Amino acid sequence: MDCQKLQKKVQRIYGKGVHVKERDGNVVLSGTLSSWEDVVNACTMCADKKRRYHVINDLELEGAEIPKMRIPKIQDQALEGRRPDVLIIGGGISGTSIARELMKWKLDVLLVEKEADVAMHASGRNDGEVHPGIDLGKGTLKQHYVIRGNRMYGKICKELDVPFKRCGQYVEMMHWSELIPVCLYAWQRKHICGVSDTKVIAGSALRKREPHMSKEMKFAVYNGSAGSVCPYGLTIAYAENAVQNGAEIALNTAVLSMEKEQGEIQSVLTNRGRIYPGIVINAAGTFAEDVAEMAGDRFYSIHPRRGTNAILDKKAGSLLGGIASWKMLKKTAQHTKGGGIVHTAHDNLLVGPDAVETYEKENFATEKSSIENTFAKQKIAVGELSERDIITYFTGVRAPTFEEDFVIEPGRKTKNLIHCAGIQSPGLTTAPAVAKDVAEMAACMVSKKHPVERNEEYSPYRKGVPRLREMPLEKRNELIQKNPDYGVIVCRCEEISRGEIIDALTSPLPVYTVDGVKKRVRPGMGRCQGGFCMPLVAQIISEVTGQPLEEVKKSGGDSYLLFGRTKVGDGNGI
C-alpha cells in the first residue's frame, strides 16, 4: 500500500485534518470530519476491494457523540466462573448457526446475547431472501459462501422444520440497449462465478410467470435458486437445536471487557459474571469491531448501514410469486440495488430495503422517506403496489466493513479468538456454510488445548410448533381432539391457537415476552398487528409463567404493557 498516495488523495477532498498511516499491514484514518457521510467516503476511498489490507476508522465526528452499546439492566452472577470450551458472542444467525454446528463435537459451548431474545438486530430485521449470488464478484468471501450456503438451504430448513420456498429471483431491465451487456454479464456469472442457474428470459416469459409485472420490462435475468425464508424463525430454530444438543444460551448478557495475557483472552467480563473461555468467537454484528478492540485484535472497522422494509397484507401476495427488482446499468455509489419485492415464506409481500449510512448501531427508527423511495422505485416494476396495503415496517442495521466483504479468520494478535465479522447481506444465505467452516476452525483450536471427540448423540433435527393454519381440516381436528387448546383461536389474522402459544412458551429456548411469542408462532403478525390478540397473548404468558400480568413485557428491558389496575373492588380489573 502507498499511504502517502492515499493521504494526498483524501486530503485533496477533505483537507489536512485527515491523516492516513499504515499499522500492522492495514490503513488507519485519523483526524476529524464534520459529517458521517464524509467519514464513510474518506475511508471507502482508501479501501482495497481485493482485501490486501483493511481500513481502520479512527476518525472523530465533529459535534457528535457516537452512542455507546446499550447494556441490559440485569446485574447478577449467574455466569460467574463458567469455563466453556467455546464462548460465542452474538445471538444472530451467525452465532446461533455456529453454536449448532459446534455441537457436532463434544464441547462445552456458551453463547451470550445482550438482548432479551436471539435475532433482535440484523438477523431479525432483513428481507429473508436466500440469495443466488448473481450480484457478487468472483473471489470475495461473500461470493464463495453464498454459492455454498444457497445449496445447503433445502436440507437445513428440512432438518430444522422451517418454511423455505425456492421462489426464484428476477432482475428486470427496461431498455433493449442493455440486452447484450446483460447477456455477457449473465454468461460470466454462470460460467466463471459458478452461479449455474443464471439465465436471461424475455419479457413475455417474465409476464407469463408473473402476470403483474410491468410491460415496460423488456427482459430479465432469472435465478431459480433464490428463495425466501423467515430470518428470525430460522435463527430461533438454529438456537433451539443447539440447546437441544447441549449448548447453553445466555440472554440479557453483554460483554463488557476482556483480560488478555501472553496473546490469549484469559477472561470475559459480562453483566452476569466473569467467564473463563477456552476460545472466543466474535459474531457480534455491528459491535464486532468493539469486541475486537476489547480483545486487542482490531484490524477492521464496521460502518453501520440502515435498511428499511415494509410488509404488505397477504391480500397483496398475489401480485408477485417470487423475488423481483428492476435495475439500470448506470453505475451508482450505493451498495444496494435499491431494494426489491419479496414474496415471503409466510405469503406476504415485502418491499425494501434501502441503504442509509449511519453511526448509530442501535437506531431502528423508520423514516418516511425510506418507504416512499423504495415504493416509488418498485412501482415501476409492479404498478399495482400500494402503500395502503402496508401493515407494518421495520428497520435493521447491517454491519459492513469498508472492503464490503466478510472477515472470517482467526485473530491476528490474539491466539484464541475467531472473527466472524462484516456480515451483511447476504449473511442469511451464507450462514450454513460459514458456520461449518468456523466450527471446524474452533474445534481445531480447542483440540490444541485438549482432545476433542465427535458427538455421536448429536441430532440435526428440530421439530417446530405445529402450524395449524397450514394443516388439512382432518389433521387439525385430530390435533384438537388430543389437546383442546389447539381449538382456541387467539389470533384471527394468522389463525394462531392457544396451544401453539403454549408450545412456544415451553420450547427449548422460551422467551416470555409478547414479541418472543410473536416471532415463534406469529400471533400479531397479521393486519391488525396484535391490536386484538396482544392482550390475550399477554394473559397466556402470565398463566404459563405465573408472573403477574403487569410484569409481562412486549420485548425486553422496560417494555411493560400494563402499569397498574384501573378498577378496584373485586380485584379483577386491570
N, C-alpha and C positions, 0 to 999 in steps of 0.2 A: 504494500500500500504506500501511497505517497501523501502523507499527511499535510505537507506544505502545499501541494497542489489542491487538496481538498479544502484547506483553510482559505486559500485565495478564492476558490470557487464560492464558499459560503460567505466570506467577508465581502465579496463583490455585491451581494444582495443585502446582507444583514449587518454589515459594518464590522468594526474591530472589537466589538463587545463579545463576539463569539470566538472561542478558541478550539482548535482541533489538534488532538495529540494521540499518539499510539500508547496503548497499555496492554501488555501481555498478548500482543498479537491482534488486538481489537482497536477500533476507533472510538475515542471518547470526545464528546462535545461538552464544553462548559461555557459559563458566562450567563448572560441574562437577555431574554427576549420579551417583547411586550404582548404577544398573543400565543395561544396554544397552537394555532394554525402555523405560525412561524416556527415554533419548536419542532413540530412534526415535519414540516417541509425541509428544514435545515438538516435534521437527522436523516431523512429519506434521501437527500442529495448525496449523502456520504455512504449510503448503503451499497453493499455488493450483493447483487441478486444471485451470484454464483456461490455465495456463502463462504468465501475465502476468509472472511472476518465478520464480526458482529459490530453493530453500532450501539454504544452505551450512552444514554441520555443523562448527563449531569447538568443540563441547562436549568436555570431558575426562571420561573414565570413571574414577570413583573406585576406587582399589585394583587397577586392571587396566592392563596394558601391551598396546596394540594390536600384534599381531605384524607385523613388517616382511616385505616381499616376499622370498621365497626366491630366492637368486641361484645360477645354475649354478657348479659348481666350476671349470669350464674357464676359463682365462685365456690368451688369445693375441692376436695382432694380425691375424687373418685378414681383418677388415673395415677395418683402418686405412686412412684416406684415401679410402674409397668415396664417390663423389659421385652418388648416384642422383637422378633427377628426382623420384621419389616414394619416401618411406620409410613403410611401413606397420608400425605397432606392434601386434602381436597376431595369432596364428595360429588364431583360432577361425573360425566360419562367416562372420562379418562381414569379417575381414581377408582370408581366402582368396578369398571371392567378389568382393571389391573388386579384389584382385590380378588375378584372371582377367578381370574386366571392363575393367580398365585396359590390358590387353594388346591391346585393340582399337585402341589408338593406338601409335605408335612412341615408346615411353617406356622409360626405364631404371627398372625397379621392383624394389625390395628390400623383402622382408617379414622382420621379425625376430620370433622367438618364443622365450621364455625356457625353454620345456620341451624335452624330447627328441623331441617329435612335435607335430604340429598336433592340435587338438581334444582337448587334455588337461584343459581346465577345463569350463565350462558347455556348450560345443558337443559334447562327448563324454559328457556326464552329464545328459541330459534324456530325455523320453519319446518323442521322434521324431514327435510329432503335427504335421501340417500343418494349422493352424487355419483355420476358415472365417471367423472374425471376429465370431461371434454375440454374444460377451460383451464387446465393446469399444464404447465410446461414440463417436458421431459427432464428428468434429473433432480427434481425437487423431492424432498421427503413427503410433501403433501401428495404429489402425484403417485409416488411409489406406494404409499399406504392407502390411497383412495382405491386404486385398482385392486389391491388385495382385500381391503375391507369390504368393498362392494360385493365381491364374490362370496364372502362369508356370511352375508346377512340372512339369507334364507335359512341356513342351518341354525344360526344363533337365535333368531326370533322364534323358530320352532321349538328349540330347547327351552327357551325362557317363556314360552306361551305369551308372546307379544304380537299384536296385529301388525302385519307388514304387507304392503302392496307394491309390486313392481309395476307401476302405472306408466312409466316412460316419460321422457322429457323432450320437449320441442323448443328449440331456439329459432324463432321465426325472423324472416327477412322481408323487407318491403320493396326492394329495388332489384330489378333484373341485372343491373350493372354489377351487383355483388355476387352473382352466381359463380363465376369462375374462381375468384379468390376463396370463396366459401367452400367450393368443391375441393380445391387444393388443400385447404385447411383441414377439412374432414378426412381426406386421404392421409394426410400427415398424422392426424390423431389416431386413426385406425391402424396404420401400418408401422408407424415409428414409435408412437407413445403408448401403444398397447390397449387403446380404448376400442376393442374389437367390434363392438356393436354399432359404431358410428355410421350413419348413412344420411344422404340428402334426399328428401322427399318433396314432391311437387305440392303446390297449394291445394290442388284438387284432392290429393290423397290426404293432406292435412285436415281439410274440412270434412272429408268422409269419416275420419276418425273423431274429429272434434268439430261438430257442426256449427258451434257458436263462434268459431274463430273468424276474425275479420277477413273479408275478401281482398283487403289491401295486402295481405301477406302472400307473397308470390311463391315462396318455398321455405323449407325449414330443415335444420339439422336435427336428426332424431336419434335418441339413445334409449333403447328399450330396457336397459339395465337399471335406469334411475327408478327410485322408489320413494315411498313415504312411510314413516314410522312415527309413533308418538315419542318425542325425545325424552320427556321426563318419565314416561311409562317404561321405556327401555332402561333408563338409568336406575329406576327403582327396582326393576327386575334383576339387573346385574347385582345390585346391593343385596337383595333378598337371597339370591342364590349363593353369594359369597358368605352370608351369615349362616345359611343352611349347611354350608360346608365347613364352618368353624371360624370364620373371620369375625372380628369384633368391630362394630361401627359406633363411634362416639360422636353424637351430635352436640350442638351447642359448645363445641370445643375449638378454641382458637389458639394457634401457635403464636407465642409472644416473643420468644427469644431462643437462642441456642448456645450451648457451651461446646467449644471445639478445642481439641488438643492434638498436637502432632498430626495435623491434617485430617482428623476424623471428628465427626459430631459425637460428643460424649452424652449429651442430654438435650432434651427439648422441653422448654417450659411452656405450659398451657395454663389457661384459666381454671383447669381442673386437676392440676398437679404436674409434677415433673416426670417425664418419660425418658427411659434409657434404651433407645433403639439400637439394633444391630446395624441396619441401614435405613436411609430415609429416601422416599420417593416424593419428589416435588411435583404435584399435579394441582397446583393452587390457582390455575386460571389467570385472571388479571393480576393476582397477587404473587405469581410465580417469581417475579423479579424481586419482590420483598423477601420471600423465603430464601432465595439465592443469596441475597445480601446478608441475612442472618447467618447463613452457613459459610460466609466468606468465599462465595463462589459465583459472584455476579459477573457474567461476561456477555449479557444481552439485556435489552430493555423491552418493555411492553408499552405500547401506546394504545390505550383503550379506544374502541370504536363502537359507537352505539348503533343499533339497528332496531327499527320499529316494524311490527307486523299487525295486521288487522285480521280477525277471524269473522267470517260471514256465517249467517244462519244456514242450516242444512238445506233449506229450500233452494239456495243458490248453488248447491253442489252439482246440479245437472249441467251447469254452464261449462264445466271442464272435467274430464275424467282422468287427466294426468297432471303433468307439471309443464308450465309454459312461461315463456317470456319472449319479448321481441328485442332485437338488437340492431344497431347500425355499426358499420365497420370503423366509423370515426373514432379515433383514439381519445381516451379520456384519462384524466389523472386519478379518477376514483378507483378504488379497489373493490368494485362491485359491478354487476351487470344492471344495477338499478332495481333489484328485486325481481319478483315474478309472481306467478299464481300457482298455488299448490293445492291439489285435491288431497286432503289429509287422510290419514289412516282411519279417522272416525267420520269421514264423508262430509266434513265441512270444506269450505274454500278458505285458504289463507292468502292474503295479499301482502307482499313485502319480501325482504326488509330493505330499508335504505342503509346508508353508511355515513355516519357523522363522527368525526374525531372529537374526543373529549378527554379531559384529565380526571374526570370523576368516575372511578371504577364501580361505584355502587349507586349511581343515579339512574333509576329506572323510569323516570318520568317520560311521558309520551307527549311529543309536540304535535300540534295540529298540522303543521307544515309537512311533517313526515308522511302522514296519512294522505294528505292532499297530493303530494308529489308522486307517491307510488301509485295511487289510483289514476292520476292523470296519465301516467305512462302506460299502465297496463290496460286501460280502457281502449287504447289504440289497438291492442290485440283482441280483446273481448269487449265489445261496445256495450254489452248488457250488464257489465259490472256496475253495482250501485252501492254507494256509501250507506244507503238506507238499510242494507242487509247486514251491516256490521253489528255484531252482538258484544264484542269486546276487542281490545287491542292491548298490546304489551310491548315492552322494550327490553332488549338484552344488551349486554356489553361484551364484545369479542376481545380476544387477547392476542393480537398480532405482534410480532417483532417487526423491526424496520426492514428486515430482509424478506418479510412476508412468507416465512416458512417455519416449519416446526423445529423445535430444539429437543431432540431425543438422544441423550447421551449421558455417560457418567460425568460426575463432577470433574472439573479440571484442576481444582486445587483441594477439593475435599474428596477423600477416598471412598467414603461410604454414603455417597449421595448420587441419585439418578434424577436428571431433569426430564420432565415430560411437559414442556412449556411451549408458548407460542401457538397454542391450539385454538384455532379459529375455524371458520368454515373452510373445509368440510370435516371438522373434528368428529362429528357424529358418525360419519361414514367410516372414518379411519379407525375408530375405537377398537373393534375386534382385532385388527392386525397390529396396531400399536401395543395393545395390552399383551398380546402374545410375545412380542419382542422384549418389552420392558420387563415382563415377568421372568422370562428366561435370563435376562441380564441380572435381575435381582437375585434369582435363585443361585446363579453362578457366583455372585458377590458374597452371598451368605455362606456358600459352600467353602469359601476360603477361611471362614471362622469356625464352622463345624459341619459335619456331614449332613447332607440334605437328601431325603428319600422321596420318591414319588408317593402320592396319597392314593392308595388303591381303593379307598372308600369314597373318593370324590364322585359326585353326581352332577352332571351338567344341567339336569332337568329341574325346572321350577314350574309348578302349577299355579297359574294366576287365579284370581277370584272368578267364579262363574259369571259369564256375561249373558244375563237373561234376555236382554233385548235382541240378541243375535240367535237365540235358540228357537227351534221349531216349537209350536204350541205343545205338542205331546211331551217333549223332553222338559219343557218348562213346568208343566203340570206335575210331572214325576218328581221334579226337584221340590216343588211346593208341598207335595204330599209328605216328603221326608222332613221338610223344615218350613212351617207356615210363614216364617219371617220373609221368605223369598216371594211371598204373595202380597206383601205390604209395600206398595209403591210409594217411595218418598219423593223422588224427583220425577215429575211427569215429563219434562222436556226430554230427558235421556232415558227414561224408564228404568230407574235405578231403585232397587228394593232395599228394605231394611236389612235383609240377610246379607247382601253384598257389602253394605256399610259395616256391619259387624265383622264380616270376614276381613275387611281392610284393617279394622282395629285390633285384630288378633293375628295379623300376618307376621312373617319372620322379622320385619322391620316396621313395627307400627309407629305411626306419628299421630298423636291425639289432638290434632287441630282440624278445623274445617277445611283448610286448604290441603292438608295432608290427605284427608279422605277424598277430597275432590280430585287430586292428582292420581289417586289409586283406582277409583271406581267411577268418577265423573259426575256425581251429583253437583249441580250448579254450573255445568258446562254448557247448558242449553241456552235458549233465547232469553230467559228471564235472569240468567246468571246468578241463580241462588236466591232470587227475590222471594220465592215461595218455600223452597226446601231448606234454606240455610238454618232457620230455627229448629227444624226437625232433625237435621244432622247434628246440630249442637246438643240437642236433647239426648240423642242416641249416644254421643260421646260421653255425656255426663252419666248416663245409665251404665255404660260398659266399664268406664274407668272409676266411677264412684266419686269423681270430683264435682263440687257444686257447679251449677250451670253458669254462675257468674265468673267462674275461673276458666271456662272454656275459651280458647283463643282462635282467632281467624287463621293466623300463621304462627309466628313466634314473637319473642320479645314482649311488648306490652299491647299486643293487638287484641285486647279483650272485646268481646261482642256486647256484653252487658255490664252495667255499672251499679246495679242495685235494684231493689224491688220498688215498684211503683204503686203497689197496693199493700195494705196491711189488714190484718183481721184474721182471715182464715189461713194465712201463710202460704197460699198457693199462687199469689200474683207476683209476676216478675215485671 
